[in-house]
Amino acid sequence: MTTGQDELVFLPLGGVGEIGMNAALYGFGPEKRRKWIMVDCGMGFAGEEAMPGIDLMFPDLSFIEERKADLLGIFITHAHEDHIGAISELWPRLRVPVYATRFAKNLLETRRLGEPGAPKVELKEIRPGRPVTVGPFGIEFVPVSHSIPESNAVAIRTSHGLVVHTGDWKLDATPILGDVTEEAAFRRLGDEGILALVCDSTNVVREGRSPSEAEVAATLGRLIADAPNRVAVTTFASNVARIRAVAEAAQSCGRQVVAVGRAMDRVIDVARECGYLDGLPEFRSADSYGQLPRDKVVALLTGSQGEARAALARVSRNDHPAIRLTGGDRVIFSSRAIPGNERDVGAIINDLVNQGVEVITDRTELVHVSGHPRRDEMAEMYAWTRPRTAIPVHGEALHLDEHARFARAQGVSNVVKARNGSLIRLAPGTPEVVDHVKAGRLFKDGNVLIDDKDRAIPERRKLAQAGLVSVAIAIDETGEVMGEPAVDIIGLPNRGRDGEPLIDTVVDIVTRTLSGLSKGKRRDADGVEKAVDRAIRTGVNEAWGKKPACHVQVVEV
């Protein structure tokens, strides 16, 4: 790399090669004196099978933590958790201003920063069309349509040129509320000359155009109006347009809306504060649900992704304190399962169907649309902006690879394939990957953060797959075994393939192993522990077909 001159660089630390955990750095200046801004700081959700005991994942920001004196600010494109969810956890490591629109700022304050012990983040409100200057960067928010209010692309201007970071977007001329992605605004940026377009890849594998929120609203209106009994709708709590569509449908047929779930309550409060629910009556609390006639209520429930503690899951298990559904009621999933959540969502659907509840999903009705662009929409964006370079982001490997081919087909001569940790020099010269830096994941484990090298997760995977054998042995200073070894097995079947109890098999293995060691060798506690460990894993594998984790402790007496 050239180190003595000003350079404009792009460095994704999350969200490239994966869905979620979006965090992107832009740097300007000589390598040793470079100033930085970050765009978004989001989290991801861990699967229980792959990450036992882990709920949340965050991008590893150690690269910029080491340079935090040169980080000028964090700019939030919109208020989805995969773009803001890491702020409260990681901001104390950076301590720089966070710039966001009013809705994102208020939701961040309410959802994350209102929790006990949350940091006092320095939040600054930013408005679209009103550029701000931060160090060598000129920042302008450009409104786009998405499935949450006040979503924006970010135009980043430097003396080396203009970069457009699209954030999450789609083209929707009738979005119910919020902004449209304006052709004129992006044509203006294209006329200015775009050095690089850093663009959403989520739906690049899908042909055509994403349907409009107005079409979903019409479907919801029909399904709520013709329902004979109770209606429950579950959707992403952050989708205010969908909440408004449900409320308008309920109002038009004389039903009252009952909002259920803490996340839903928080979004509704912020949406009313920002004017996005003007003209609609206040929603009822869960406590009033049982007082309303079956044909006069619509329940808005959290839990569209199968979350075990969310309202819908509790309703499906019949353990919610206020909400009940019975045969003949209707549940509408106005959402789509995020990859990895399908089994949990399916379990809820099956529980509801077994209770006689009618379940409607996007497989049979237009009750959900994506907030991301399909190929025809992306073609329009490229036609408007005419970038010299395309950098696909916000997607897994398949999406990024397909987006690269798509961009070339739109006439973009230079396409840079990035992954988390790819340091891309945007200018001077032709944009290209010039280095790779540390980029990984952090995991929220209880109340602590651990990195992807921590032994806890692989050890839990092993415990989940093959259980644990625990052995305690007392040996005196002469090498004599004192009493009987204490043996316990956890997570192993009761009997092996020969029908013998596995606990007896383990006891026999320990006894034989100790008997086979001389008194001199038994005085070496470490040697005894290794010998017993090895023998147990070998012997249990023969009896069961799996090698358990072992914890052998020699107590010297």
VEXLUMDREN-738189 format. One line per field, with one value per residue (C-alpha): residue in three letters; x, y, z. Coordinates in nm, 3 decimals. Layout:
BEGIN
timar: [ALA, ...] .
c1: [X, ...] .
c2: [Y, ...] .
c3: [Z, ...] .
! end
This chain:
BEGIN
timar: [MET, THR, THR, GLY, GLN, ASP, GLU, LEU, VAL, PHE, LEU, PRO, LEU, GLY, GLY, VAL, GLY, GLU, ILE, GLY, MET, ASN, ALA, ALA, LEU, TYR, GLY, PHE, GLY, PRO, GLU, LYS, ARG, ARG, LYS, TRP, ILE, MET, VAL, ASP, CYS, GLY, MET, GLY, PHE, ALA, GLY, GLU, GLU, ALA, MET, PRO, GLY, ILE, ASP, LEU, MET, PHE, PRO, ASP, LEU, SER, PHE, ILE, GLU, GLU, ARG, LYS, ALA, ASP, LEU, LEU, GLY, ILE, PHE, ILE, THR, HIS, ALA, HIS, GLU, ASP, HIS, ILE, GLY, ALA, ILE, SER, GLU, LEU, TRP, PRO, ARG, LEU, ARG, VAL, PRO, VAL, TYR, ALA, THR, ARG, PHE, ALA, LYS, ASN, LEU, LEU, GLU, THR, ARG, ARG, LEU, GLY, GLU, PRO, GLY, ALA, PRO, LYS, VAL, GLU, LEU, LYS, GLU, ILE, ARG, PRO, GLY, ARG, PRO, VAL, THR, VAL, GLY, PRO, PHE, GLY, ILE, GLU, PHE, VAL, PRO, VAL, SER, HIS, SER, ILE, PRO, GLU, SER, ASN, ALA, VAL, ALA, ILE, ARG, THR, SER, HIS, GLY, LEU, VAL, VAL, HIS, THR, GLY, ASP, TRP, LYS, LEU, ASP, ALA, THR, PRO, ILE, LEU, GLY, ASP, VAL, THR, GLU, GLU, ALA, ALA, PHE, ARG, ARG, LEU, GLY, ASP, GLU, GLY, ILE, LEU, ALA, LEU, VAL, CYS, ASP, SER, THR, ASN, VAL, VAL, ARG, GLU, GLY, ARG, SER, PRO, SER, GLU, ALA, GLU, VAL, ALA, ALA, THR, LEU, GLY, ARG, LEU, ILE, ALA, ASP, ALA, PRO, ASN, ARG, VAL, ALA, VAL, THR, THR, PHE, ALA, SER, ASN, VAL, ALA, ARG, ILE, ARG, ALA, VAL, ALA, GLU, ALA, ALA, GLN, SER, CYS, GLY, ARG, GLN, VAL, VAL, ALA, VAL, GLY, ARG, ALA, MET, ASP, ARG, VAL, ILE, ASP, VAL, ALA, ARG, GLU, CYS, GLY, TYR, LEU, ASP, GLY, LEU, PRO, GLU, PHE, ARG, SER, ALA, ASP, SER, TYR, GLY, GLN, LEU, PRO, ARG, ASP, LYS, VAL, VAL, ALA, LEU, LEU, THR, GLY, SER, GLN, GLY, GLU, ALA, ARG, ALA, ALA, LEU, ALA, ARG, VAL, SER, ARG, ASN, ASP, HIS, PRO, ALA, ILE, ARG, LEU, THR, GLY, GLY, ASP, ARG, VAL, ILE, PHE, SER, SER, ARG, ALA, ILE, PRO, GLY, ASN, GLU, ARG, ASP, VAL, GLY, ALA, ILE, ILE, ASN, ASP, LEU, VAL, ASN, GLN, GLY, VAL, GLU, VAL, ILE, THR, ASP, ARG, THR, GLU, LEU, VAL, HIS, VAL, SER, GLY, HIS, PRO, ARG, ARG, ASP, GLU, MET, ALA, GLU, MET, TYR, ALA, TRP, THR, ARG, PRO, ARG, THR, ALA, ILE, PRO, VAL, HIS, GLY, GLU, ALA, LEU, HIS, LEU, ASP, GLU, HIS, ALA, ARG, PHE, ALA, ARG, ALA, GLN, GLY, VAL, SER, ASN, VAL, VAL, LYS, ALA, ARG, ASN, GLY, SER, LEU, ILE, ARG, LEU, ALA, PRO, GLY, THR, PRO, GLU, VAL, VAL, ASP, HIS, VAL, LYS, ALA, GLY, ARG, LEU, PHE, LYS, ASP, GLY, ASN, VAL, LEU, ILE, ASP, ASP, LYS, ASP, ARG, ALA, ILE, PRO, GLU, ARG, ARG, LYS, LEU, ALA, GLN, ALA, GLY, LEU, VAL, SER, VAL, ALA, ILE, ALA, ILE, ASP, GLU, THR, GLY, GLU, VAL, MET, GLY, GLU, PRO, ALA, VAL, ASP, ILE, ILE, GLY, LEU, PRO, ASN, ARG, GLY, ARG, ASP, GLY, GLU, PRO, LEU, ILE, ASP, THR, VAL, VAL, ASP, ILE, VAL, THR, ARG, THR, LEU, SER, GLY, LEU, SER, LYS, GLY, LYS, ARG, ARG, ASP, ALA, ASP, GLY, VAL, GLU, LYS, ALA, VAL, ASP, ARG, ALA, ILE, ARG, THR, GLY, VAL, ASN, GLU, ALA, TRP, GLY, LYS, LYS, PRO, ALA, CYS, HIS, VAL, GLN, VAL, VAL, GLU, VAL] .
c1: [0.000, 0.100, 0.150, 0.251, -0.053, -0.420, -0.621, -0.991, -1.053, -1.349, -1.329, -1.630, -1.610, -1.954, -2.240, -2.033, -2.051, -2.328, -2.672, -2.662, -2.394, -2.354, -2.056, -1.856, -1.561, -1.458, -1.114, -0.941, -0.583, -0.233, -0.215, -0.059, -0.283, -0.612, -0.946, -1.242, -1.621, -1.837, -2.166, -2.396, -2.313, -2.548, -2.592, -2.686, -2.878, -2.697, -2.857, -2.887, -2.748, -2.437, -2.385, -2.531, -2.603, -2.543, -2.829, -2.655, -2.350, -2.161, -1.888, -1.535, -1.434, -1.083, -0.930, -1.102, -1.081, -0.704, -0.759, -1.054, -0.878, -0.917, -1.280, -1.500, -1.849, -2.095, -2.371, -2.687, -2.872, -3.188, -3.313, -3.318, -3.130, -2.881, -2.776, -2.808, -2.820, -2.451, -2.442, -2.518, -2.273, -1.981, -2.009, -1.822, -1.518, -1.534, -1.707, -1.777, -2.091, -2.367, -2.562, -2.916, -3.254, -3.518, -3.697, -3.376, -3.244, -3.563, -3.595, -3.232, -3.286, -3.603, -3.505, -3.140, -3.021, -3.315, -3.205, -3.051, -2.678, -2.686, -2.415, -2.490, -2.433, -2.377, -2.662, -2.687, -2.992, -2.925, -3.178, -3.189, -3.087, -2.890, -2.524, -2.286, -1.909, -1.704, -1.331, -1.250, -1.595, -1.909, -2.209, -2.556, -2.846, -3.060, -3.407, -3.494, -3.790, -3.745, -3.947, -3.885, -3.934, -3.656, -3.422, -3.140, -2.854, -2.539, -2.357, -1.996, -1.799, -1.424, -1.164, -1.105, -1.465, -1.817, -1.914, -2.279, -2.353, -2.712, -2.795, -3.112, -3.355, -3.618, -3.833, -4.190, -4.408, -4.679, -4.500, -4.798, -4.568, -4.211, -4.013, -3.988, -3.651, -3.644, -3.512, -3.422, -3.204, -3.000, -2.976, -2.835, -2.570, -2.498, -2.456, -2.212, -2.006, -2.002, -1.664, -1.818, -2.165, -2.166, -2.496, -2.744, -2.731, -3.006, -3.255, -3.029, -3.111, -3.482, -3.622, -3.868, -3.971, -4.069, -4.443, -4.556, -4.657, -4.988, -5.060, -4.992, -5.220, -5.502, -5.459, -5.452, -5.766, -5.953, -5.832, -5.922, -6.262, -6.378, -6.251, -6.545, -6.366, -6.047, -5.756, -5.396, -5.124, -4.756, -4.494, -4.156, -4.214, -4.011, -4.237, -4.445, -4.609, -4.740, -4.861, -5.045, -5.197, -5.330, -5.468, -5.643, -5.792, -5.918, -6.065, -6.249, -6.438, -6.506, -6.233, -5.997, -5.624, -5.456, -5.077, -4.888, -4.514, -4.255, -4.077, -4.408, -4.498, -4.167, -4.193, -4.553, -4.458, -4.179, -4.397, -4.670, -4.413, -4.284, -4.635, -4.643, -4.966, -5.153, -5.528, -5.547, -5.702, -5.480, -5.421, -5.560, -5.344, -5.326, -5.535, -5.840, -5.819, -6.051, -6.318, -6.361, -6.599, -6.425, -6.524, -6.417, -6.047, -5.719, -5.412, -5.072, -4.818, -4.442, -4.274, -4.285, -3.943, -4.041, -3.875, -3.956, -4.025, -4.220, -4.597, -4.696, -4.491, -4.649, -4.996, -4.927, -4.829, -5.134, -4.920, -4.973, -5.138, -5.380, -5.408, -5.589, -5.678, -5.929, -6.061, -6.193, -5.959, -5.718, -5.344, -5.166, -4.788, -4.716, -4.350, -4.105, -3.881, -3.521, -3.293, -3.223, -3.558, -3.773, -3.797, -3.903, -4.163, -4.289, -4.331, -4.552, -4.759, -4.810, -4.914, -5.171, -5.309, -5.345, -5.564, -5.794, -5.657, -5.641, -5.287, -5.218, -4.865, -4.705, -4.714, -5.083, -5.152, -4.962, -4.922, -4.553, -4.306, -3.934, -3.771, -3.489, -3.467, -3.504, -3.316, -3.538, -3.513, -3.138, -3.110, -3.287, -3.053, -2.750, -2.902, -2.960, -2.626, -2.387, -2.102, -1.748, -1.709, -1.959, -1.896, -2.164, -2.243, -2.523, -2.546, -2.401, -2.145, -2.411, -2.567, -2.235, -2.116, -2.443, -2.445, -2.094, -2.210, -2.523, -2.327, -2.100, -2.408, -2.526, -2.209, -2.003, -1.646, -1.492, -1.646, -1.465, -1.554, -1.516, -1.549, -1.535, -1.181, -1.111, -0.937, -1.031, -0.849, -1.114, -0.884, -0.645, -0.627, -0.869, -1.050, -0.911, -0.848, -0.507, -0.499, -0.689, -0.734, -0.872, -1.249, -1.445, -1.737, -1.808, -2.070, -2.292, -2.262, -2.474, -2.346, -2.003, -1.862, -1.639, -1.457, -1.464, -1.148, -1.298, -1.310, -1.656, -1.853, -1.671, -1.674, -2.052, -2.097, -1.905, -2.107, -2.430, -2.323, -2.154, -2.211, -1.968, -1.801, -1.675, -1.431, -1.268, -0.986, -0.810, -0.446, -0.209, 0.159, 0.265, 0.048, -0.225, -0.583, -0.797, -1.152, -1.361, -1.336, -1.640, -1.793, -2.083, -2.209, -2.411, -2.581, -2.492, -2.756, -2.828, -2.702, -2.443, -2.485, -2.440, -2.717, -2.482, -2.531, -2.281, -2.207, -2.087, -1.878, -1.708, -1.643, -1.484, -1.266, -1.143, -1.073, -0.881, -0.680, -0.574, -0.487, -0.267, -0.058, 0.230, 0.236, 0.513, 0.304, 0.001, 0.204, 0.203, -0.142, -0.125, -0.023, -0.310, -0.563, -0.446, -0.445, -0.795, -0.928, -0.788, -0.918, -1.271, -1.308, -1.180, -1.390, -1.713, -1.668, -1.655, -1.969, -2.167, -2.010, -1.928, -1.640, -1.768, -1.591, -1.411, -1.325, -1.083, -0.953, -0.691, -0.698, -0.365, -0.414] .
c2: [0.000, 0.357, 0.516, 0.876, 1.012, 1.055, 0.743, 0.664, 0.310, 0.085, -0.188, -0.406, -0.570, -0.732, -0.804, -0.910, -1.284, -1.313, -1.172, -0.944, -0.776, -0.491, -0.268, -0.086, 0.150, 0.426, 0.578, 0.881, 1.003, 0.857, 0.508, 0.613, 0.918, 0.795, 0.922, 0.687, 0.678, 0.372, 0.300, 0.088, -0.132, -0.428, -0.767, -1.115, -1.402, -1.725, -2.063, -2.279, -2.584, -2.412, -2.185, -2.353, -2.103, -1.802, -1.573, -1.275, -1.218, -0.895, -0.796, -0.794, -0.427, -0.473, -0.315, 0.017, -0.014, 0.009, 0.328, 0.474, 0.809, 0.847, 0.730, 1.037, 0.892, 0.612, 0.674, 0.461, 0.393, 0.263, 0.112, -0.261, -0.470, -0.597, -0.233, -0.086, -0.385, -0.380, -0.013, -0.057, -0.347, -0.215, 0.165, 0.178, 0.046, 0.335, 0.631, 0.843, 1.031, 0.821, 0.994, 0.874, 1.004, 1.085, 0.750, 0.546, 0.766, 0.735, 0.362, 0.309, 0.505, 0.315, -0.038, -0.074, 0.230, 0.228, -0.102, -0.102, -0.042, 0.074, 0.325, 0.695, 0.702, 1.039, 1.048, 1.318, 1.360, 1.380, 1.476, 1.367, 1.638, 1.827, 1.729, 1.726, 1.748, 1.523, 1.558, 1.491, 1.338, 1.509, 1.294, 1.316, 1.086, 0.997, 0.852, 0.505, 0.270, -0.018, -0.208, 0.044, 0.422, 0.667, 0.432, 0.598, 0.547, 0.737, 0.957, 0.996, 1.276, 1.324, 1.506, 1.171, 1.132, 1.021, 0.681, 0.576, 0.320, 0.211, 0.046, -0.166, -0.046, -0.135, 0.049, 0.095, 0.373, 0.304, 0.219, 0.302, 0.530, 0.648, 0.756, 0.631, 0.569, 0.875, 0.838, 1.209, 1.192, 0.899, 1.037, 1.355, 1.149, 0.963, 1.291, 1.404, 1.093, 0.794, 0.640, 0.328, 0.194, -0.026, -0.202, -0.439, -0.794, -0.969, -1.040, -1.035, -1.400, -1.315, -1.199, -0.914, -0.659, -0.681, -0.624, -0.307, -0.265, -0.132, -0.477, -0.640, -0.389, -0.476, -0.847, -0.793, -0.579, -0.859, -1.135, -0.938, -0.827, -1.177, -1.353, -1.490, -1.487, -1.357, -1.250, -1.246, -1.097, -1.148, -0.941, -0.785, -0.535, -0.275, -0.282, 0.024, 0.025, -0.326, -0.222, 0.071, -0.150, -0.390, -0.104, 0.055, -0.281, -0.336, 0.013, -0.029, -0.336, -0.229, -0.425, -0.304, -0.365, -0.528, -0.494, -0.772, -0.793, -0.557, -0.503, -0.419, -0.173, 0.007, 0.049, 0.166, 0.431, 0.565, 0.550, 0.754, 1.003, 1.048, 1.077, 0.748, 0.631, 0.962, 0.927, 0.584, 0.515, 0.405, 0.031, -0.173, -0.354, -0.731, -0.717, -0.603, -0.889, -1.122, -0.853, -0.806, -1.015, -1.272, -1.089, -0.744, -0.793, -0.805, -0.899, -0.775, -1.021, -1.040, -1.370, -1.398, -1.569, -1.840, -1.681, -1.906, -1.622, -1.400, -1.359, -1.587, -1.883, -1.851, -1.831, -2.143, -2.328, -2.197, -2.036, -1.666, -1.497, -1.285, -1.411, -1.727, -1.863, -2.137, -2.335, -2.109, -1.819, -1.696, -1.628, -1.438, -1.462, -1.126, -1.214, -1.467, -1.689, -1.575, -1.864, -2.071, -1.994, -2.219, -2.506, -2.285, -2.107, -2.442, -2.574, -2.278, -2.321, -2.690, -2.617, -2.365, -2.595, -2.877, -2.642, -2.582, -2.235, -2.130, -2.024, -1.806, -1.746, -1.593, -1.934, -1.886, -1.512, -1.188, -1.108, -1.020, -0.853, -0.811, -0.478, -0.554, -0.508, -0.779, -0.775, -0.530, -0.278, -0.321, -0.267, 0.067, 0.169, 0.095, 0.285, 0.588, 0.591, 0.465, 0.388, 0.329, 0.047, -0.186, -0.350, -0.606, -0.621, -0.734, -1.097, -1.443, -1.577, -1.679, -1.333, -1.151, -1.369, -1.330, -0.955, -0.928, -1.095, -0.881, -0.556, -0.646, -0.715, -0.361, -0.223, -0.166, -0.218, -0.276, -0.502, -0.567, -0.883, -0.815, -1.016, -0.907, -0.783, -0.689, -0.352, -0.192, 0.114, 0.315, 0.599, 0.695, 0.441, 0.165, 0.029, -0.306, -0.519, -0.424, -0.595, -0.814, -0.727, -0.911, -0.949, -1.201, -1.241, -1.175, -1.374, -1.259, -1.538, -1.448, -1.109, -1.133, -1.108, -1.385, -1.408, -1.685, -1.841, -1.899, -2.268, -2.250, -2.292, -2.593, -2.758, -2.707, -2.853, -3.161, -3.188, -3.160, -3.434, -3.685, -3.593, -3.588, -3.846, -3.714, -3.913, -3.824, -4.045, -4.018, -4.140, -4.117, -4.021, -4.386, -4.430, -4.628, -4.567, -4.463, -4.594, -4.623, -4.365, -4.139, -4.170, -3.984, -3.976, -3.686, -3.693, -4.056, -4.325, -4.561, -4.869, -4.948, -5.162, -5.484, -5.386, -5.327, -5.008, -4.751, -4.634, -4.987, -4.989, -4.666, -4.790, -5.108, -4.902, -4.677, -4.973, -5.167, -4.862, -4.783, -5.147, -5.149, -4.856, -4.916, -4.730, -4.513, -4.405, -4.349, -4.088, -3.877, -3.712, -3.567, -3.902, -4.078, -3.823, -3.860, -4.241, -4.261, -3.999, -4.188, -4.524, -4.392, -4.230, -4.544, -4.784, -4.582, -4.544, -4.923, -4.963, -4.669, -4.545, -4.194, -4.042, -3.831, -3.537, -3.644, -3.465, -3.666, -3.524, -3.690, -3.577, -3.637, -3.728] .
c3: [0.000, -0.060, 0.280, 0.214, 0.031, 0.105, 0.028, 0.046, 0.171, 0.251, 0.515, 0.605, 0.948, 0.936, 0.699, 0.395, 0.341, 0.600, 0.683, 0.987, 1.199, 0.950, 1.023, 0.756, 0.788, 0.550, 0.595, 0.445, 0.469, 0.474, 0.617, 0.948, 0.998, 0.853, 0.982, 0.992, 1.001, 1.059, 0.884, 1.104, 1.401, 1.404, 1.561, 1.441, 1.592, 1.672, 1.609, 1.919, 1.740, 1.605, 1.906, 2.216, 2.490, 2.261, 2.159, 2.000, 1.784, 1.716, 1.472, 1.608, 1.595, 1.734, 1.422, 1.483, 1.862, 1.820, 1.618, 1.808, 1.848, 1.470, 1.454, 1.401, 1.428, 1.359, 1.102, 1.126, 0.800, 0.972, 1.295, 1.225, 1.481, 1.223, 1.180, 1.533, 1.767, 1.868, 1.968, 2.337, 2.370, 2.165, 2.188, 2.522, 2.336, 2.086, 2.256, 1.948, 1.838, 1.681, 1.403, 1.329, 1.212, 1.470, 1.449, 1.468, 1.749, 1.954, 1.895, 1.991, 2.311, 2.392, 2.293, 2.387, 2.571, 2.810, 2.964, 3.314, 3.297, 2.934, 2.835, 2.787, 2.412, 2.248, 1.993, 1.728, 1.505, 1.133, 0.866, 0.504, 0.260, 0.522, 0.473, 0.768, 0.759, 0.985, 0.938, 0.571, 0.506, 0.380, 0.477, 0.322, 0.404, 0.100, 0.181, 0.051, 0.086, 0.328, 0.585, 0.863, 0.864, 0.788, 0.605, 0.417, 0.180, 0.275, 0.023, 0.139, -0.024, -0.002, -0.206, -0.382, -0.491, -0.399, -0.258, -0.218, 0.053, -0.020, 0.311, 0.285, 0.020, -0.240, -0.492, -0.368, -0.505, -0.241, 0.084, 0.319, 0.518, 0.498, 0.197, -0.157, -0.319, -0.540, -0.891, -0.908, -0.596, -0.722, -1.075, -0.921, -0.744, -1.067, -1.252, -0.985, -1.058, -0.825, -0.758, -0.598, -0.523, -0.210, -0.258, -0.091, -0.234, -0.035, -0.315, -0.620, -0.689, -0.732, -1.065, -1.115, -0.856, -0.492, -0.441, -0.262, 0.100, -0.035, -0.186, 0.149, 0.321, 0.081, 0.152, 0.527, 0.500, 0.324, 0.557, 0.869, 0.735, 0.640, 0.953, 1.155, 1.490, 1.649, 1.431, 1.545, 1.324, 1.386, 1.208, 1.269, 1.549, 1.359, 1.052, 1.131, 0.787, 0.856, 1.202, 1.048, 0.777, 1.040, 1.249, 0.950, 0.850, 1.204, 1.222, 0.892, 1.014, 1.371, 1.546, 1.816, 1.812, 2.109, 2.099, 2.279, 2.337, 2.481, 2.149, 1.981, 2.258, 2.223, 1.847, 1.873, 2.131, 1.909, 1.595, 1.765, 1.892, 1.535, 1.386, 1.195, 1.362, 1.348, 1.297, 1.455, 1.798, 2.083, 2.090, 2.376, 2.628, 2.657, 2.976, 2.776, 2.526, 2.715, 2.749, 2.373, 2.159, 1.939, 1.620, 1.747, 1.816, 1.625, 1.827, 1.711, 1.847, 1.862, 1.781, 1.402, 1.408, 1.654, 1.957, 2.252, 2.496, 2.257, 2.273, 1.985, 2.110, 2.452, 2.296, 2.089, 2.410, 2.596, 2.864, 2.791, 3.090, 2.884, 2.525, 2.418, 2.075, 2.008, 1.714, 1.438, 1.517, 1.249, 1.277, 1.000, 0.970, 0.804, 0.786, 0.646, 0.856, 0.858, 0.752, 1.061, 1.224, 1.005, 1.253, 1.544, 1.331, 1.200, 1.554, 1.645, 1.331, 1.405, 1.764, 1.642, 1.371, 1.626, 1.830, 1.531, 1.457, 1.091, 0.998, 0.694, 0.566, 0.259, 0.094, 0.019, 0.050, -0.015, 0.355, 0.344, 0.110, 0.143, 0.212, -0.032, -0.412, -0.669, -0.997, -1.190, -0.906, -0.887, -1.263, -1.220, -0.938, -1.153, -1.444, -1.223, -1.046, -1.319, -1.072, -1.192, -0.937, -0.767, -0.430, -0.334, 0.040, 0.272, 0.171, 0.194, -0.052, -0.306, -0.307, -0.336, -0.622, -0.814, -0.750, -0.896, -1.219, -1.223, -1.184, -1.472, -1.683, -1.604, -1.762, -1.447, -1.560, -1.217, -0.954, -0.626, -0.437, -0.067, 0.252, 0.612, 0.669, 0.305, 0.296, -0.035, -0.166, -0.348, -0.457, -0.595, -0.875, -0.965, -0.657, -0.544, -0.236, -0.102, 0.237, 0.481, 0.848, 1.147, 1.130, 1.330, 1.564, 1.928, 2.115, 2.400, 2.654, 2.954, 3.059, 2.898, 2.547, 2.420, 2.089, 1.831, 1.975, 2.318, 2.403, 2.560, 2.238, 2.086, 2.428, 2.451, 2.106, 2.214, 2.535, 2.336, 2.096, 2.325, 2.689, 2.978, 3.198, 3.531, 3.746, 4.078, 4.213, 4.551, 4.556, 4.851, 4.840, 4.794, 4.486, 4.663, 4.542, 4.840, 4.833, 4.518, 4.234, 4.209, 3.860, 3.700, 3.342, 3.198, 2.860, 2.782, 2.723, 3.010, 2.825, 2.559, 2.248, 2.450, 2.691, 2.983, 3.188, 3.063, 3.416, 3.496, 3.180, 3.284, 3.639, 3.499, 3.262, 3.544, 3.775, 3.507, 3.405, 3.762, 3.826, 3.518, 3.644, 3.882, 4.214, 4.078, 3.782, 4.004, 4.196, 3.875, 3.895, 3.542, 3.399, 3.575, 3.451, 3.089, 3.106, 3.252, 3.008, 2.709, 2.831, 2.898, 2.557, 2.383, 2.590, 2.573, 2.198, 2.168, 2.383, 2.245, 1.922, 2.051, 2.245, 2.535, 2.691, 3.006, 3.327, 3.535, 3.863, 4.082, 4.444, 4.618, 4.985] .
! end
